[in-house]
Amino acid sequence: MSNLHNVNIERSVLSSILFNPATFEDIAAVISAKDFYLPSHRYIYEAMEACEREDLPIDEEFIKKKLNQQGRFDEDAMLEILSTNPLPATKAYVEEIREKAIKRELVQLTSDIKEIAVEKDLPSNEVVDLVQQKLYQITQESGTKEFRESPEMTHATIAHIHEMKKRGNSGVVGVDSGFAEINRLTSGFGEGDLIIVAARPAMGKCLAKGTKVLMYDGVLKNVEDICVGELLMGDDSTPRKVLSLARGRERMYWVRQNKGIDYRVNESHILSLKRSRNEGKHTHGDVLNISIREYLDKSKKFKSNYKGYKVPVKFMEKALEIEPYFLGLWLGDGRKSDVRIATQDEEVVAYLSDYATRLGLGVSQSKEDGKCPMYGIVNVDNTKKESLQATLRQLGVIENKHIPHDFLINSTHNRLELLAGLLDSDGHYDAQCNGYEITQKEEALARQIKFLADTLGFRTSLKEKEAAIESIGFTCKVYRVRIFGNVDTIPVKIKRKIAVPWRVKRSWNQTGIQVEFDQVDDYYGFEIDGNSLFLLEDMTVTHNTAFCLNLAQNALDRGKGVAIFSLEMPAEQLMLRMLSAKTSIPLQKLKVGDMGDEQWGRLTSAADEMSKRKFFVDDNGSVDIHKVRAKLRKLKSQHPEISLAIIDYLQLMSSAGTRDRHIEVSDISRGLKLLARELNIPIIALSQLNRGLEARSDKRPMLSDLRESGAIEQDADMILFVYRDDVYRMREEKEKEQKARTEGKEYKSDFFEKPEESAEVIVGKNRNGPVGVANLIFQKACTRFVDGGKNSIPIEVVQYNASISQEAKISLPPL
């Protein structure tokens, strides 16, 4: 094994760095910490890397401090390094360390192959993929390409010019985009090019399936069940209309609230946070809307200053059959079979007597030995007045204790009275922490009580616990609701339960949050009008594939093979959109099969043609750069006619490790560029833009708007931005209308949605040509971009000579 490591060389290189830290940068360009054989050497080198990153001196003291913090300092190893003579020239020794590290990795690979092929008994195709991934990692890090000499380069260049001459000087060098204006600027997509297509997603707010959202009528609804046109509850208790829906896959995160419910969102979701302290120009209570991605990049101090928050909700007052305080008393301490309430508190007895008098009824009292007195409001004469018990029965609460909807969704005054009745009967006031708790055997009622307190803006929690009566050996599950905040506003009547005002400096309606990565998964969302803020179930405030499919379709129509990695959408839905664009049949009609004979004929011909194309889709939804490389290499070897690959989209991919996301994206973009050159085909990768452009008056994207822009901008040969001005104009007009309604004014917009919208494809970077703008038209009904001006195609056009009488035997995918 001596040929796999040389400890003396490792010590010499580390000693040289300590003697002359200026050499570290050159050494770091060749090796990394994992290339050292001894763990102690790896730890010391990692400490050197940390000092370099933090702009600290690379010396014994700082390295020792770093390693002591990690519990990794080995004094003997450090003394051996310090006693080793530094090298006058380190290049050969550094390369030797890297060479031996590669050999160790190859030896480890042989062990891995044995493990996965024999011991784990994996299928052969999986074994090959895994081995390719591991070998690719090794070769990518170790491989160096020899210089190409002038004669070879000259011959290849002249051959390329002759090939272009044979094509008739068409101006299109690579794969034809299918758009005259884009071809004019780019000359097509060149072999070996990495092309980035970026646009702002119009997805609005996106949450995980099952997340409950508060509707304007007070009902809680799962996010996946929300429809266009429905009204959500806004943060100011006014409605938010759902303008459009979004569905897809993305990196999902848990938002963990210290004093609130946890909820799951996509990476593009906008958090609405409040500042918790004054500092400089920033004041307590300032609201900040920020994406999950941007929040993760913020400092610990920033995250400490900005917190999640909840707000109280105002509902319209509704007439109620009985006083809400009485209902609260009965729900807490009443018999479920009749109107009687158990109490020993004189304040409650006095209220019952007063309420009975106001109703023209009387109060009955009964008591069994050893039990609490029971009081009931009943008829005391033979009048035909409706009894209170009959009213409770009409409300449906007799033998079914719950809070009726009209009591939950009512004025703030009525909800406070209801909560006061619940606390005066079944609640406990904890003077030490100035809060209430109430315990219920029925989970449904406990959740209603929590919802009631949430809508009033209090901080709440609900926990399941086990209660026991030891004397009789009885145990059962119960549900405890705790309520904190300005609880002195709750109008309880029992003196010992009256709370004191909130005196703590921190706000009860703000909570620290933690954001944790979960996995790539489905999201459900919507775009809403107004300020885009809506409420979750505990009143917490929360905030372009079509173009690339058109590029794929244009390449297919020209006889090219195309491969798509769809990380967001199933293959059937991609095909549905392509058929809509190809046949000019509106997508919505295709989804439901609502077509006449002529349209069915068009669809039949288009489907027959598409079935003959070399078109491949991988819709597994979760791939890393190594899987893409392995799959695309295999596909290209089996189908040499593959001339274009599309990744939808780059930010959904993962790298092999779990490092910083910026480093991951850098690895991915570089890997895609190398893969394009290796396979000699253009690769188009969709990318997202940051929300920063939303704050500008001119919302046309720029290179700096690319998410994780540094690595992407560096590796891409071409960057295209898709921009539709009408999207922003429509949003602005909706906001103006909402503002006017809020202020009681009228606003009549002269803007209306059109079946065709102007679109711009902005060539923001072009390594091999000019930058500029290509003007296109977007036909919304069939999700198709076409050339603008004289090159445009009308929406309704028959492209196929099909027999109308021919029966269409097509199975449309379920949506």
C-alpha positions in Angstrom: 0.0 0.0 0.0 3.1 2.3 0.1 2.4 3.3 -3.5 -1.0 4.7 -2.4 0.3 7.4 0.0 3.5 9.2 1.2 3.2 10.7 4.6 6.6 12.5 4.4 5.5 14.4 1.3 2.3 15.4 2.9 4.2 16.8 5.9 6.6 18.6 3.6 3.8 20.4 1.7 2.0 21.4 4.8 5.3 22.7 6.3 5.9 24.7 3.2 2.5 26.4 3.5 3.2 27.3 7.1 6.7 28.6 6.1 5.3 30.6 3.1 1.5 31.0 3.2 1.6 32.8 -0.2 2.0 29.3 -1.8 -1.3 28.1 -0.5 -3.3 29.6 -3.4 -1.3 27.7 -6.0 -1.4 24.5 -4.0 -5.2 24.8 -3.5 -5.7 24.9 -7.2 -4.4 21.3 -7.5 -5.4 19.5 -4.3 -8.0 19.6 -1.6 -8.2 18.4 2.0 -9.6 14.9 1.0 -6.4 14.2 -1.0 -4.4 13.8 2.2 -4.0 10.3 3.5 -3.7 11.0 7.3 -6.8 12.4 8.9 -4.7 14.8 11.0 -3.2 16.2 7.8 -6.7 16.6 6.3 -7.9 18.5 9.4 -4.9 20.8 9.3 -5.4 21.5 5.6 -9.1 22.2 6.2 -8.2 24.7 8.9 -5.8 26.4 6.4 -8.7 26.6 3.9 -10.9 28.2 6.6 -8.2 30.8 7.5 -7.9 31.6 3.8 -11.6 32.1 3.4 -11.9 34.2 6.5 -8.8 36.3 5.5 -6.9 35.2 8.6 -3.2 34.5 8.7 -2.3 30.8 7.9 -0.1 30.2 10.9 0.2 27.7 13.8 -1.9 29.8 16.3 -4.9 30.3 14.1 -4.9 26.7 12.9 -4.6 25.4 16.5 -7.5 27.7 17.5 -9.7 26.3 14.6 -8.9 22.7 15.4 -9.4 23.1 19.1 -12.9 24.5 18.4 -13.7 21.2 16.6 -11.9 19.0 19.1 -9.5 17.8 16.3 -6.1 19.3 17.3 -3.3 16.7 17.3 -0.2 18.3 18.9 2.1 15.5 17.8 1.1 15.8 14.2 1.6 19.6 14.3 5.1 19.2 15.8 6.1 16.7 13.2 5.0 19.1 10.4 6.8 22.1 12.1 10.0 20.0 12.4 9.9 19.0 8.7 12.0 21.1 6.3 9.9 23.2 3.9 10.3 22.7 0.2 11.9 25.2 -2.2 9.5 24.1 -5.0 6.2 22.3 -4.2 4.7 21.6 -7.6 6.0 18.0 -8.1 5.2 17.1 -4.5 1.7 18.5 -4.7 1.1 16.6 -8.0 2.4 13.4 -6.3 -0.2 13.9 -3.4 -3.0 14.2 -6.0 -1.7 11.2 -8.0 -1.8 8.9 -5.0 -5.2 10.2 -3.9 -6.6 9.3 -7.3 -5.1 5.8 -7.0 -6.8 5.4 -3.6 -10.1 6.5 -5.0 -9.8 3.9 -7.8 -9.0 1.2 -5.3 -12.0 2.3 -3.3 -14.1 2.2 -6.4 -13.2 -1.4 -7.0 -14.5 -2.2 -3.4 -17.6 -0.2 -4.1 -18.3 -2.1 -7.3 -18.0 -5.4 -5.4 -20.3 -4.2 -2.7 -23.1 -2.8 -5.0 -22.9 -5.7 -7.5 -22.5 -8.7 -5.2 -23.4 -7.8 -1.6 -26.3 -5.4 -2.4 -27.3 -7.4 -5.4 -28.5 -4.4 -7.3 -29.8 -4.6 -10.9 -27.0 -4.4 -13.5 -28.2 -1.1 -15.0 -28.2 0.5 -11.6 -24.7 -0.8 -11.0 -23.5 0.6 -14.3 -25.0 4.0 -13.5 -23.5 4.2 -10.1 -20.0 3.2 -11.3 -20.2 5.7 -14.1 -21.1 8.4 -11.6 -18.2 7.5 -9.3 -15.7 7.2 -12.1 -16.9 10.4 -13.6 -16.2 12.2 -10.3 -12.7 10.9 -10.3 -11.9 11.5 -13.9 -13.5 15.0 -13.8 -11.2 16.0 -11.0 -8.1 14.3 -12.3 -8.3 14.6 -16.1 -6.2 17.0 -18.0 -6.4 17.5 -21.7 -3.3 17.9 -23.9 -2.8 21.1 -25.9 -4.1 20.9 -29.5 -1.5 21.9 -32.1 -1.9 24.5 -34.9 -2.1 22.1 -37.9 -5.0 20.1 -36.3 -6.9 23.3 -35.4 -6.4 24.9 -38.8 -7.6 21.7 -40.6 -10.7 21.5 -38.4 -11.6 25.1 -38.9 -11.4 24.9 -42.7 -13.5 21.8 -42.7 -16.1 23.6 -40.7 -16.2 26.5 -43.2 -16.6 24.1 -46.1 -19.5 22.4 -44.2 -21.2 25.8 -43.8 -20.7 26.5 -47.5 -22.5 23.3 -48.3 -25.5 24.5 -46.3 -25.9 27.4 -48.6 -24.8 30.2 -46.3 -28.2 30.1 -44.5 -26.9 32.0 -41.5 -27.9 29.1 -39.2 -24.8 27.4 -38.0 -26.1 25.1 -35.3 -29.6 23.8 -34.4 -32.3 26.0 -35.9 -34.4 27.7 -33.2 -37.4 28.0 -35.5 -37.6 31.7 -34.9 -36.2 34.1 -37.6 -35.4 36.9 -35.2 -33.6 34.6 -32.8 -31.7 32.9 -35.6 -30.6 36.3 -36.9 -29.0 37.1 -33.5 -27.6 33.7 -32.6 -27.1 31.8 -35.9 -28.8 28.9 -34.1 -27.6 26.9 -31.1 -24.0 25.7 -31.7 -22.7 22.3 -31.0 -21.2 22.1 -27.5 -23.0 25.2 -26.4 -24.7 25.7 -23.0 -27.8 27.9 -23.4 -29.7 29.3 -20.4 -33.3 30.3 -20.8 -34.6 32.3 -17.9 -37.8 34.0 -16.9 -39.7 35.0 -13.8 -42.1 32.3 -12.7 -45.7 33.6 -12.4 -46.4 31.2 -9.7 -47.4 33.5 -6.8 -47.4 31.6 -3.5 -46.7 27.9 -3.4 -47.2 25.5 -0.5 -47.0 21.7 0.0 -50.1 19.6 -0.5 -52.4 19.6 2.6 -51.4 23.0 3.8 -54.5 24.7 5.1 -55.3 28.3 4.0 -58.0 30.6 5.5 -60.7 31.5 3.0 -62.5 34.9 3.2 -65.6 33.2 4.6 -63.6 31.8 7.5 -63.4 28.2 6.1 -60.1 26.4 6.1 -59.2 24.8 2.8 -56.3 22.7 1.5 -54.1 24.6 -0.9 -54.6 22.0 -3.6 -58.4 22.4 -3.5 -58.3 26.2 -4.1 -59.8 27.4 -7.4 -59.4 30.5 -9.6 -61.8 33.2 -8.5 -62.1 32.1 -4.9 -61.4 34.6 -2.1 -58.7 34.2 0.5 -58.4 36.1 3.8 -55.9 38.9 3.5 -53.6 40.1 6.3 -55.9 43.2 6.6 -59.1 41.2 6.8 -60.1 42.1 3.3 -60.4 39.5 0.5 -57.7 38.4 -1.9 -58.9 37.0 -5.2 -57.1 34.0 -6.7 -56.1 35.1 -10.2 -54.3 31.9 -11.4 -53.0 28.6 -10.2 -49.6 27.0 -10.2 -48.6 23.3 -10.0 -45.2 21.8 -10.3 -42.1 20.4 -8.6 -39.4 22.3 -6.8 -37.0 22.1 -3.8 -39.3 22.1 -0.8 -38.5 23.6 2.7 -40.1 23.3 6.1 -40.7 26.7 7.8 -40.5 25.8 11.5 -42.1 28.4 13.7 -41.1 28.5 17.4 -44.5 29.6 18.5 -46.8 28.6 15.6 -47.6 25.8 13.2 -44.9 24.4 10.9 -45.6 24.7 7.2 -44.0 23.4 4.0 -43.2 25.7 1.0 -41.3 25.7 -2.3 -38.0 27.5 -2.8 -39.6 30.4 -4.6 -42.2 31.0 -1.8 -42.2 34.5 -0.3 -41.9 34.8 3.4 -43.6 37.8 5.1 -41.5 38.7 8.1 -41.6 41.5 10.7 -38.6 43.2 12.3 -38.4 42.6 16.1 -36.1 45.5 17.2 -35.1 49.0 16.4 -31.7 49.6 14.8 -30.6 52.6 12.7 -33.2 53.2 9.9 -34.9 49.9 10.7 -37.8 50.0 13.2 -39.7 47.4 15.1 -42.7 46.2 13.1 -41.2 46.8 9.6 -42.6 44.2 7.2 -40.2 42.5 4.8 -41.2 40.1 2.0 -38.3 37.8 1.0 -38.0 34.5 -0.8 -36.9 31.3 0.9 -33.8 31.3 -1.3 -32.8 34.8 -0.3 -33.6 34.2 3.4 -31.3 31.2 3.5 -28.4 33.4 2.4 -28.9 35.9 5.2 -26.8 36.2 8.3 -27.7 34.9 11.8 -28.2 38.5 12.9 -30.7 39.1 10.1 -32.7 36.0 11.0 -32.7 37.0 14.6 -34.1 40.5 13.7 -36.8 39.3 11.3 -39.5 36.9 12.5 -42.7 35.3 11.3 -45.9 37.0 12.5 -49.6 36.5 12.8 -52.5 39.0 12.8 -56.1 39.1 14.2 -58.9 38.7 11.7 -62.0 40.9 11.5 -65.2 39.3 10.4 -68.6 40.9 9.8 -71.0 40.8 12.7 -73.9 38.3 12.3 -77.1 37.9 14.4 -76.8 35.0 16.9 -79.6 33.0 18.4 -78.0 33.0 21.9 -75.4 35.1 23.6 -71.9 33.8 22.7 -70.8 34.0 26.4 -73.5 31.6 27.3 -72.6 29.2 24.5 -69.0 29.3 25.8 -70.1 28.5 29.3 -72.3 25.6 28.1 -69.6 24.1 25.8 -67.1 24.2 28.7 -69.2 23.0 31.7 -72.7 22.2 30.4 -74.3 18.8 30.1 -74.2 17.7 26.5 -77.8 16.3 26.7 -79.5 19.4 28.1 -79.2 23.1 28.9 -77.8 22.8 32.5 -74.4 24.1 33.4 -72.3 23.0 36.4 -70.7 25.9 38.3 -69.8 27.1 41.8 -68.7 30.6 40.8 -71.0 33.3 42.0 -70.1 35.5 39.0 -71.3 32.9 36.6 -74.5 32.3 38.6 -75.2 36.0 38.6 -74.7 36.1 34.8 -77.1 33.2 34.3 -79.8 34.9 36.5 -79.4 38.2 34.6 -79.5 36.5 31.2 -82.6 34.5 32.2 -84.3 37.7 33.3 -83.5 39.4 30.0 -85.0 36.4 28.1 -88.1 36.4 30.3 -87.1 32.9 31.6 -86.0 31.6 35.0 -83.1 29.7 36.5 -83.4 26.2 37.9 -80.9 24.7 40.4 -80.2 21.1 41.2 -77.5 19.3 43.2 -76.6 15.8 43.8 -74.6 14.7 46.8 -70.9 15.3 46.4 -71.3 17.0 43.0 -71.2 20.5 41.7 -74.5 22.4 41.6 -76.3 22.5 38.2 -78.0 25.6 36.9 -80.4 25.7 33.9 -82.3 28.6 32.2 -85.8 27.3 31.7 -89.5 28.3 31.4 -90.9 29.1 34.8 -94.5 29.4 33.7 -96.8 28.0 31.1 -96.0 30.5 28.4 -95.1 29.3 24.9 -91.7 31.0 24.9 -89.1 28.9 23.1 -86.7 27.3 25.7 -83.0 27.8 25.5 -82.5 24.1 25.3 -84.6 24.1 22.1 -82.4 26.8 20.7 -79.3 24.7 21.5 -80.9 21.7 19.7 -81.6 23.9 16.6 -77.9 24.9 16.6 -77.1 21.2 16.5 -74.9 21.2 19.6 -77.0 19.0 21.9 -75.2 15.6 22.1 -72.6 17.1 19.6 -70.6 19.8 21.4 -68.9 22.1 18.8 -68.7 25.8 18.0 -71.2 26.6 15.1 -69.7 28.4 12.1 -71.6 31.6 12.7 -70.1 31.9 16.2 -66.6 31.2 15.0 -66.9 33.7 12.1 -68.3 36.8 13.7 -67.3 40.2 15.1 -64.3 40.5 17.3 -66.6 41.4 20.3 -68.8 38.3 19.9 -65.7 36.0 19.5 -64.1 37.5 22.6 -67.4 36.9 24.5 -67.4 33.3 23.3 -63.8 32.7 24.4 -64.5 34.3 27.8 -67.4 31.9 28.4 -65.1 28.9 27.5 -62.4 30.2 29.9 -64.8 31.0 32.7 -66.2 27.5 32.6 -63.4 25.2 31.6 -60.3 27.4 31.5 -57.4 28.0 33.9 -55.5 31.3 34.4 -51.8 30.9 35.0 -50.8 34.1 36.7 -47.1 33.3 36.5 -47.0 33.4 32.7 -50.1 35.5 32.3 -51.9 33.1 30.0 -54.8 30.7 29.9 -55.1 27.0 29.2 -58.2 24.9 28.5 -58.3 21.1 28.2 -60.8 19.1 26.2 -61.4 15.4 25.6 -62.7 16.0 22.1 -59.9 17.0 19.6 -62.3 18.7 17.2 -63.6 21.1 19.8 -60.0 21.8 21.1 -59.0 22.7 17.5 -62.0 25.0 17.2 -61.0 26.8 20.4 -57.5 27.2 19.1 -58.8 28.5 15.8 -61.0 31.0 17.7 -58.1 32.3 19.7 -55.9 32.4 16.5 -58.4 34.6 14.7 -58.3 37.0 17.6 -54.5 37.3 17.2 -53.4 35.5 20.4 -50.4 33.2 20.5 -51.7 29.6 20.8 -50.5 26.1 21.1 -52.3 22.7 21.1 -50.8 19.6 22.5 -52.1 16.1 23.1 -51.4 14.6 26.5 -52.5 11.7 28.7 -54.7 12.5 31.7 -55.2 10.0 34.6 -57.4 9.6 37.7 -55.1 7.4 39.8 -57.7 6.6 42.4 -59.7 4.6 39.9 -57.0 3.7 37.4 -58.6 5.7 34.6 -56.5 7.2 31.7 -57.5 9.0 28.5 -56.1 11.3 25.9 -56.9 15.0 26.3 -56.0 18.1 24.2 -54.6 21.2 25.9 -54.9 24.6 24.3 -52.7 27.4 25.7 -53.4 31.1 24.9 -51.0 34.0 25.4 -50.8 37.7 24.4 -52.9 40.6 25.3 -55.3 38.2 27.1 -56.5 41.0 29.4 -58.8 42.0 26.5 -60.8 38.7 27.0 -63.9 39.8 29.1 -63.9 37.0 31.6 -66.2 37.6 34.6 -64.6 35.4 37.3 -62.3 37.7 39.3 -59.5 35.1 39.8 -59.3 34.6 36.1 -58.9 38.2 35.0 -55.5 38.7 33.3 -53.1 41.6 33.7 -51.9 43.6 30.6 -49.0 42.2 28.6 -45.9 43.9 29.9 -43.1 41.8 28.2 -41.1 43.8 25.7 -41.2 41.1 23.0 -44.3 40.8 20.8 -46.5 37.8 21.4 -47.6 37.7 17.8 -44.1 37.3 16.4 -42.1 34.1 16.4 -38.6 33.0 15.4 -38.4 30.7 12.4 -36.1 28.1 11.1 -36.0 27.0 7.4 -35.0 23.5 6.7 -34.6 21.8 3.3 -36.9 18.8 2.9 -36.8 17.3 -0.6 -37.8 18.0 -4.2 -41.6 17.5 -4.3 -44.9 18.7 -5.7 -46.1 22.2 -4.9 -49.5 23.9 -5.2 -50.0 27.6 -5.4 -51.7 30.6 -6.8 -51.3 34.2 -7.7 -53.6 36.6 -5.8 -54.4 40.3 -6.2 -53.8 43.1 -3.7 -50.6 43.0 -1.6 -50.3 39.2 -2.2 -50.4 38.5 1.6 -52.8 35.8 2.9 -53.3 33.8 6.1 -52.6 30.2 7.0 -54.8 28.3 9.4 -53.2 29.9 12.5 -53.3 33.4 10.9 -49.6 33.3 10.0 -48.9 35.8 7.1 -47.3 34.3 4.0 -46.5 35.7 0.7 -41.1 29.0 -18.9 -41.5 25.9 -20.0 -43.6 26.9 -23.1 -40.8 28.6 -24.9 -38.4 25.7 -24.5 -41.1 23.2 -25.7 -41.5 25.4 -28.8 -37.7 25.2 -29.4 -37.9 21.4 -29.0 -40.9 21.2 -31.4 -39.1 23.3 -34.0 -36.0 21.0 -33.8 -38.2 17.9 -34.2 -40.0 19.4 -37.2 -36.6 19.7 -38.8 -35.7 16.1 -38.3 -33.5 16.5 -35.2 -33.7 14.2 -32.2 -34.5 15.9 -28.8 -34.1 14.7 -25.2 -35.8 16.5 -22.3 -35.2 16.1 -18.6 -38.5 17.3 -17.1 -38.0 17.7 -13.3 -41.3 19.6 -12.9 -44.0 18.1 -15.3 -45.0 14.6 -16.3 -44.1 13.5 -19.9 -47.8 13.3 -20.8 -48.4 16.9 -19.9 -45.4 18.0 -21.9 -46.8 16.1 -24.9 -50.2 17.7 -24.4 -48.7 21.2 -24.5 -46.7 20.3 -27.6 -49.8 18.9 -29.4 -51.7 22.1 -28.5 -48.9 24.3 -30.0 -48.6 22.1 -33.1 -52.3 21.8 -33.9 -53.4 25.3 -32.7 -56.1 23.7 -30.6 -56.5 25.5 -27.2 -54.8 23.5 -24.4 -58.0 23.7 -22.3 -60.0 22.0 -25.0 -57.4 19.2 -25.4 -57.4 18.6 -21.6 -61.1 17.8 -21.6 -61.5 16.4 -25.1 -63.9 19.2 -26.1 -63.2 19.3 -29.9 -65.2 19.1 -33.1 -64.5 16.6 -35.9 -62.1 18.9 -37.7 -60.0 19.4 -34.6 -60.0 15.7 -33.8 -58.6 15.2 -37.4 -55.8 17.7 -36.8 -55.0 16.0 -33.5 -54.9 12.6 -35.1 -52.4 13.7 -37.8 -50.2 15.6 -35.3 -50.1 12.7 -32.9 -49.2 10.3 -35.7 -46.4 12.6 -36.8 -45.1 13.1 -33.2 -45.0 9.3 -32.6 -42.5 9.0 -35.4 -40.1 11.6 -34.1 -36.9 10.9 -32.1 -38.3 12.5 -28.9 -37.3 11.3 -25.5 -38.5 12.5 -22.1 -37.1 11.6 -18.6 -39.7 12.8 -16.0 -38.3 11.0 -12.9 -38.4 14.4 -11.2 -35.1 14.0 -9.3 -31.7 13.8 -11.0 -28.2 15.1 -10.4 -25.6 16.0 -12.9 -24.1 12.5 -12.8 -27.4 10.9 -13.7 -28.0 13.3 -16.5 -24.5 12.7 -17.9 -24.9 8.9 -17.7 -28.4 8.8 -19.2 -27.6 11.3 -21.9 -24.4 9.6 -22.9 -26.3 6.3 -23.2 -29.1 7.8 -25.2 -26.7 9.6 -27.6 -24.8 6.3 -28.2 -28.1 4.5 -29.0 -29.6 7.4 -31.0 -26.8 9.4 -32.7 -29.5 11.7 -34.2 -30.0 13.4 -30.8 -29.1 17.0 -31.6 -30.6 18.9 -28.6 -31.0 18.3 -24.9 -33.2 20.4 -22.6 -33.2 20.5 -18.7 -36.4 21.9 -17.1 -35.1 23.3 -14.9 -31.5 23.9 -13.5 -32.4 24.8 -9.9 -34.3 21.5 -9.4 -31.1 19.5 -10.1 -28.9 18.5 -7.2 -25.2 17.8 -7.0 -23.6 14.7 -5.4 -23.0 16.5 -2.1 -25.1 18.5 0.3 -22.9 21.6 0.2 -23.8 25.3 -0.1 -26.4 25.8 -2.8 -24.2 28.3 -4.8 -21.5 25.6 -5.0 -24.0 23.0 -6.0 -25.3 25.2 -8.9 -21.7 26.0 -9.9 -21.0 22.2 -10.1 -24.2 21.7 -12.1 -23.7 24.5 -14.6 -20.1 23.5 -15.2 -21.1 19.8 -15.5 -23.7 20.7 -18.1 -21.2 22.7 -20.1 -18.6 19.9 -20.1 -21.4 17.4 -21.1 -22.5 19.6 -24.1 -18.9 19.7 -25.3 -18.4 16.0 -24.8 -21.5 15.0 -26.7 -21.1 17.9 -29.2 -24.7 19.0 -28.9 -26.3 22.2 -27.5 -27.9 21.8 -24.1 -30.6 24.2 -23.1 -31.2 24.6 -19.3 -34.1 26.6 -17.9 -33.3 28.8 -14.9 -35.2 31.0 -12.5 -34.7 34.7 -11.9 -34.5 36.5 -8.6 -37.4 38.6 -7.4 -35.2 41.7 -7.4 -36.4 42.8 -10.8 -40.0 43.0 -9.4 -38.9 46.2 -7.5 -37.7 47.9 -10.7 -39.9 50.1 -12.9 -38.4 48.4 -16.0 -38.9 44.7 -15.3 -36.9 43.4 -18.2 -34.4 40.9 -16.9 -30.6 41.4 -16.7 -27.8 39.0 -16.2 -27.5 40.0 -12.5 -31.2 38.8 -12.1 -30.2 35.2 -12.7 -30.5 33.1 -9.5 -27.0 32.0 -8.4 -25.9 34.1 -11.3 -22.1 33.9 -11.0 -21.5 30.4 -12.1 -24.3 30.3 -14.6 -23.2 33.5 -16.3 -19.7 32.2 -16.5 -20.4 28.8 -17.9 -23.2 29.7 -20.4 -22.4 30.4 -24.0 -25.8 32.1 -24.5 -28.4 33.5 -22.1 -31.9 34.2 -23.2 -34.5 36.0 -21.2 -38.2 35.6 -21.9 -40.2 38.8 -21.1 -43.9 39.5 -21.5 -44.9 43.0 -20.6 -48.6 42.3 -20.5 -48.1 40.0 -17.5 -46.9 42.9 -15.4 -49.4 45.3 -16.8 -52.3 43.0 -15.9 -50.9 42.6 -12.4 -50.6 46.4 -11.9 -54.1 47.0 -13.1 -55.5 44.4 -10.7 -53.7 46.0 -7.8 -55.1 49.5 -8.8 -58.6 48.0 -8.9 -58.1 46.4 -5.5 -56.7 49.7 -4.0 -59.7 51.6 -5.4 -62.2 49.2 -3.9 -60.4 49.4 -0.5 -60.7 53.2 -0.6 -64.3 53.1 -1.7 -63.5 54.6 -5.1 -64.1 53.4 -8.6 -61.4 52.5 -11.1 -62.1 51.3 -14.6 -59.1 49.8 -16.3 -58.9 50.1 -20.1 -56.5 47.2 -20.1 -57.9 43.8 -21.1 -56.5 40.4 -21.6 -55.8 39.5 -25.3 -55.5 36.1 -26.9 -52.1 37.2 -28.3 -49.5 39.1 -26.4 -46.2 40.7 -27.4 -43.2 38.9 -26.1 -39.5 39.6 -26.1 -36.6 37.1 -26.1 -33.7 39.1 -24.8 -30.3 37.7 -25.8 -28.4 38.9 -22.7 -25.2 37.0 -23.5 -23.9 35.5 -26.7 -20.3 34.2 -26.7 -20.3 33.8 -30.5 -22.3 36.8 -31.7 -24.3 39.9 -30.9 -26.8 40.5 -28.1 -30.2 42.1 -28.8 -33.9 41.5 -28.6 -36.1 39.2 -30.7 -39.8 40.3 -30.9 -42.2 37.4 -30.8 -45.9 36.8 -30.2 -47.2 34.6 -27.4 -50.5 32.8 -28.2 -51.9 32.0 -24.8 -54.6 29.5 -25.7 -52.2 27.0 -27.2 -49.1 28.1 -25.2 -47.1 28.9 -28.4 -44.5 31.5 -29.3 -44.4 32.6 -33.0 -42.4 35.1 -34.9 -43.7 38.6 -34.7 -44.7 40.8 -37.7 -45.0 39.3 -41.1 -43.7 36.0 -39.9 -46.5 35.4 -37.4 -48.9 32.5 -37.6 -52.6 33.0 -36.8 -54.0 31.1 -33.8 -56.5 29.1 -35.8 -54.7 27.4 -38.6 -55.2 24.0 -40.1 -51.8 22.4 -40.5 -52.7 18.9 -41.5 -54.8 17.4 -44.4 -56.7 15.0 -42.2 -59.8 13.0 -43.0 -62.6 14.6 -40.8 -64.6 11.4 -40.9 -61.6 9.3 -39.6 -62.1 8.2 -36.0 -59.5 9.6 -33.7 -58.1 6.8 -31.5 -56.1 8.9 -28.9 -55.9 8.3 -25.2 -55.5 11.7 -23.5 -53.5 11.7 -20.3 -55.3 12.2 -16.9 -54.8 15.7 -15.4 
